Amino acid sequence: MNNTIDLIKLHEGLKLEPYRCTAGKLTIGYGRNIEDNGITEAEAEFLLNTDIQNVRRELIDRLPWATGLDEVRWAVLVDMCFNLGWPRLSGFKKTLAYIKSGQYNDAALEMLDSKWANDVGRRALRLAEMMRTGEWPE
């Protein structure tokens, strides 16, 4: 062992799921106390980009037809999957069927007729309008 990083890795160990350290603080990784220290904006951006890539891959695996969507409607699916997770998004069977068949107005209406829309409010309104029009919001 020849450097500080190796020493700390040895003592802390790597934990990829949050846990409570011996002091009772929420911790992750190599002993990162996220309860007191949080993360930096750069770290948040890195995590966001990683999470979005994971969501995109999952959507491509599960809905290969969706790669043929225009950029805006693809972004709507990515956003919804990011927010809901695949298991809950997959429950939007009518919405997904409408999107697949190019019936975007009906898809938007189905999106808004959901518990999710009530939970997220303006986000759902924005995404439904994007789905309906294929245009980015102003």
N, C-alpha and C positions, 0 to 999 in steps of 0.2 A: 504494500500500500504506500503510495507516494504522494498523495495530495489530499487536501481538505475535503474535496467533494467525495472521494472514495470513502473517507473516514465517516463522514456524515451519512452517506448511503448505507454503510455497514451498520451504524448504530440506529438509524431511524427505520430502515427497511422501506420498501415501496408498497403502498396500499392505494389501489386505484379507485376504491370506494371510500366515501366519507366515513370517518370513525371518530370516536371520542378518545383523546389521548389521556394519559394518566392524570393530567390536570383538569380533565373534563371538557376540554375545548374541542370544537369541531375541527377536524384535521383531515388532510388528504395528501396523497403523493408521498414525498419524503419528509413528512413531519410539518407540512405547511399548515399553520394555524389560520384557517380562513375565517374563523369567528372573529378574531381580533385584527387580522391583517387584510382580509378580503383578497382581491386580486387587482392588478393594474389594468388600465384600459387596454394596453397592448395584449395582455393575457386574455382579457375578455374577447378581443377581436380574434385572437388565435383560436380560442374555444368555439366562438361563433362560426368561423370559417370551417373548422373541422366538423362541427355538428351539421352544418348545411351540406357539406360534401357527403356525409353519412346519409342524410335524408335523401339527397339526390340519387345516391346509389340504391337505396332501398326502393325508391319509387321506380327507378329503371328496372330493377329486378321484378317488382310486383305488378307494375303497369307499363310494360314496354311500349305500348301504343302512345303513352303520354309524351314520349320524346318527340313525337311529331307535332306537338302543340306549338303555337307561337310563344314567344318569350314571356309575354305577360301572363297568359293562362298557365304556363308551366310554373311561373313564379307563384301564382295563386296556390297551386297544388303543393309546391315546396313549403310555402308559408303555413298552409293548413297542416301538413304532415309534421312540420317542425313544432307547431303549437299542440296538436292533438296526439301525435305519435301514430304510427301505422295502424295499430289495432283499432283505435277509435276512428281514424279516417276511413278505414276499410268498411266501417259500418254505414258510410254515406253511399250506399249502393245505388240509389236512384241518381244522386248527383254525379257519381262517377260514370254511370251509364250514359247520362245526358252529355257529359263532357266528351266521352269517347265517340258519341255519334254526332258531335258538333252542334248539339242543341244547347247553346250556351245560355240563352235566356232562361230556359227551364232549369238548367243546372244552378244558375244564380238564385232562382226562386227556391229551389230545394235547399240550397245552402242556408238561406235565411229562415227556412221553416225547420229550425233545429234548436235543441237545447244549447248547443255550442254558440249559435248566433246570439242567443239571449245572454250567455255568459260573457262573450267578448265584445258585444255591442258594436262600436264604431269599426273595429277591425273587420267584423263580418260584413258590415255594410260596404266598406271599401273593397274588400276582396270580391264580394258578389258583383259589384259594379265593374270591377276589372274583368271578371269572368264574362259578364254580359257583353262588354264593349271591346275587350281585347286591348284596352288602352291603359297606360300608366296614369295614376291619379295626378292631378295638378297640385 
